[in-house]
Amino acid sequence: TELIVYLKLAIMAMPKQGAKDPTEYRIPRNFKLLEELENSEKGKYTDAKKWGEGCNWINLGLDGQDATFTHWNATIIPHQGGHIGDRIYTLKITAGTGYPDDCPEFRFVQQVALNCVSGQGVVNFNKMNGFNWHAERCLFEALLAIRKELEPSSVAQACGRISPDKCY
């Protein structure tokens, strides 16, 4: 952990790649994703005071031993009871080489009835209410926003009508 902090401070002293303003800095992709993994593994995303109650219903981790930090898995347990039942949704996340400037791809494995999800299961953040991707966001924040999209009763009813084993 001390090494990560030291490396982050060292990197912050470097100019941002492609930045027009030499005073702009950014944390490199792998450092940001390593921090995301560390926060997830050490339970730092379970602080309901910081993240809200939804944080306890989301899980995030690397897909296998991906040393490039590109492929991630996540699970979202939507608001239980009512129309949606006892479902658990799995998502595959791809953080490409342009991350964090470029939005990662979030893809549902199980079929859902959300306006912000394409026919292939890909989440379109531009169609979400109150969430826009930018470089300071993290994967976990995006998962919280996706879970919030599942909350309305009309969405829960529509998702509840889809067979739990139906996948994209």
URFENZI-V579341 format. One record per residue. N is the residue number from 1. RES is the residue in three letters. SS is DSSP state (hx for helix, st for strand, lp for the rest). Layout:
((N/RES/SS) (N/RES/SS))
This chain:
((1/THR/lp) (2/GLU/hx) (3/LEU/hx) (4/ILE/hx) (5/VAL/hx) (6/TYR/hx) (7/LEU/hx) (8/LYS/hx) (9/LEU/hx) (10/ALA/hx) (11/ILE/hx) (12/MET/hx) (13/ALA/lp) (14/MET/lp) (15/PRO/lp) (16/LYS/lp) (17/GLN/lp) (18/GLY/lp) (19/ALA/lp) (20/LYS/lp) (21/ASP/lp) (22/PRO/lp) (23/THR/lp) (24/GLU/lp) (25/TYR/lp) (26/ARG/lp) (27/ILE/lp) (28/PRO/lp) (29/ARG/hx) (30/ASN/hx) (31/PHE/hx) (32/LYS/hx) (33/LEU/hx) (34/LEU/hx) (35/GLU/hx) (36/GLU/hx) (37/LEU/hx) (38/GLU/hx) (39/ASN/hx) (40/SER/hx) (41/GLU/hx) (42/LYS/lp) (43/GLY/lp) (44/LYS/hx) (45/TYR/hx) (46/THR/hx) (47/ASP/lp) (48/ALA/hx) (49/LYS/hx) (50/LYS/hx) (51/TRP/hx) (52/GLY/lp) (53/GLU/hx) (54/GLY/hx) (55/CYS/hx) (56/ASN/hx) (57/TRP/hx) (58/ILE/st) (59/ASN/st) (60/LEU/st) (61/GLY/st) (62/LEU/st) (63/ASP/lp) (64/GLY/lp) (65/GLN/lp) (66/ASP/lp) (67/ALA/lp) (68/THR/lp) (69/PHE/lp) (70/THR/lp) (71/HIS/st) (72/TRP/st) (73/ASN/st) (74/ALA/st) (75/THR/st) (76/ILE/st) (77/ILE/lp) (78/PRO/lp) (79/HIS/lp) (80/GLN/lp) (81/GLY/st) (82/GLY/lp) (83/HIS/lp) (84/ILE/lp) (85/GLY/st) (86/ASP/lp) (87/ARG/lp) (88/ILE/lp) (89/TYR/st) (90/THR/st) (91/LEU/st) (92/LYS/st) (93/ILE/st) (94/THR/st) (95/ALA/lp) (96/GLY/lp) (97/THR/lp) (98/GLY/lp) (99/TYR/lp) (100/PRO/lp) (101/ASP/lp) (102/ASP/lp) (103/CYS/lp) (104/PRO/lp) (105/GLU/st) (106/PHE/st) (107/ARG/st) (108/PHE/st) (109/VAL/lp) (110/GLN/st) (111/GLN/lp) (112/VAL/lp) (113/ALA/lp) (114/LEU/lp) (115/ASN/lp) (116/CYS/lp) (117/VAL/st) (118/SER/lp) (119/GLY/lp) (120/GLN/lp) (121/GLY/lp) (122/VAL/st) (123/VAL/st) (124/ASN/lp) (125/PHE/hx) (126/ASN/hx) (127/LYS/hx) (128/MET/lp) (129/ASN/lp) (130/GLY/lp) (131/PHE/lp) (132/ASN/lp) (133/TRP/lp) (134/HIS/lp) (135/ALA/lp) (136/GLU/lp) (137/ARG/lp) (138/CYS/lp) (139/LEU/hx) (140/PHE/hx) (141/GLU/hx) (142/ALA/hx) (143/LEU/hx) (144/LEU/hx) (145/ALA/hx) (146/ILE/hx) (147/ARG/hx) (148/LYS/hx) (149/GLU/hx) (150/LEU/lp) (151/GLU/lp) (152/PRO/lp) (153/SER/hx) (154/SER/hx) (155/VAL/hx) (156/ALA/hx) (157/GLN/hx) (158/ALA/hx) (159/CYS/hx) (160/GLY/hx) (161/ARG/lp) (162/ILE/lp) (163/SER/lp) (164/PRO/lp) (165/ASP/lp) (166/LYS/lp) (167/CYS/st) (168/TYR/lp))
